Amino acid sequence: MGYLWVMTIGYVICLGLVGGTLMFFITSAFDFDDASRIDLLDTREKE
């Protein structure tokens, strides 16, 4: 029974590492300052 708990916890840790790495690279690919420079109709300033 302990073996299954260790496998489950290890699986959750591996999913967290892979998901965290994926989210890091996805968010680093977005340059939010560049998006506001390109967007001519910036709706955030109108509000």
N, C-alpha and C positions, 0 to 999 in steps of 0.2 A: 504494500500500500504506500509506503514511503517513497518507493521508486516512482510511482505515478505522480506523486506530488512534486518530486524533484523535476521530472520531465515537464510537468505543466508549468512550473515556475520558470524553468529554463526557456520554454517556448514563449512565454509571455515576455521575458526579458529580451529574447531575440527579436520578437515582433516590435518591441519598443525601440530597440536600437536601429532596426531597419526603417521603421516609420519615422523616427527622429532624424535620421540621416536624409531620408527622402524629403521630408519637410524643410530641412535646412537648405538643401540645394534648390528646391522649388522656390522658396522665399528669397534666396539670394539671387535668383535669376530675374526677379522682378525689381526694376529700378523705379521706385515710385516718384522720385523727383523728375525723372525723364518723362514719365507718363503725364505729369501735370504740365510740362513744357510743351509736349506735343499736342495735348488736348486743347483745342482752341475754345471750346465751349466748356469751360471748367465750372461745373455745377456746384462745387463746394464753396466757391467764393460768393455765389449769388444768395446762398441761404443765410 
